[in-house]
């Protein structure tokens, strides 16, 4: 929760548009929930790999919204 709140606070302070707030909040939630490693170093590696993959997934979904067959 703190990570998501911090991400949204920073994006709000930067006056980011609503779509960026949604993507930032979603990315923060996804990466924080996906990390179950016990060691901080492994958590950092997982976070480093998870954030770009999450953003790529969101970008792909956004591109495919105009193609319902491919999106499903």
N, C-alpha and C positions, 0 to 999 in steps of 0.2 A: 504494500500500500504506500509506503513512504517513497519508493522509487517512482511509482506512477504519479503520485502527488508532486514530487520534485520535478519530473519531466514536464508535467502540465503547467506547473508554476513558472518554469523557465520559458516554455513556449508562449505562455500568456504574457509574460514580461516583455518578450520580444515582439509582441503583437502579431503572432502567427495567425493565419486564417483558420477557420473552424476545421477544415479538412486536415490540416497539419496537426491540429490538436487531437483529432480522432486517431490519426496514424501514430502520433507520438505516444498517446495513452495506450493504444493497442499494443504497440511494440514493447513498451515498458512492462505491461502486464504479461505478455506472452513470454518474454525473456526471463522475467522474474519467476514465473510459475514453472518454466521448463528446467530451471537449474536445480538439480538435486544432489550435486557433488558435495562431498564433505569438506574437501580441502579448498581454501580460498584461491589457490593458483588454478585448480581445475575449474572452479566457478568462473574465474576471469576468462579462461579459454572458452568455456561454453558460452558465456555472454558475448565474447568477441565473435564467435561463429554464428550465434543465434540471431543477433540483431540484423546483420546484413541479409540473412536468409529470410527472416520475417519481413523485412522491407521488400525483398524481391518477390515474395509471395503476394504481398499486398499490391505491388505494382502490376504483377501478372493478372491478378483478379480485376484490377481497374481497367486494364487494357481489354480484357475479355468480356467486359460487361456489354459491349455492343454486339457480341457474338454469343447468343444464348446457348447454342448447341455445344460450342467449345467450352463455355463456362460451366456447363453441367457435367 
